[in-house]
Amino acid sequence: MRILRALPVRGRTLAALFATVVATTPIAACSDAPSKDQCERLLEHLIDIEIKAGGGDGEMTDEMKDDLAKQKKAVIDFAVGQKFIETCTVKTPKKVVECGLAAKSPADVAKCDEAK
């Protein structure tokens, strides 16, 4: 069972939102830069939002939980390989990261991009 999937949000997927949050924002000033910890928490939070939106926060068997953990690790590994954390800490304004951390849904994450 694939719990993580590309989730359309206003015509975009959560993967596209990752790119929007970290790649299209202006370069953050030093005092405006988020910490590595904030960016790591943002990555985890974005994945959790997708899981919840996909119905993956309900009752699951142990096998489903194991599969979900493997998928979540694969997404994190992919994001790290794409330099998510590095890009987040260098190019993303802290207020965008804080907005993403406060988001409860993919639509809320999309609003973070609009508010930059």
PyMOL commands that set and color helices and strands:
alter all, ss='L'
color gray80, all
select helices_A, chain A and resi 14-23+30-32+36-53+62-81+84-91+94-102+106-114
alter helices_A, ss='H'
color red, helices_A
deselect
rebuild
show_as cartoon
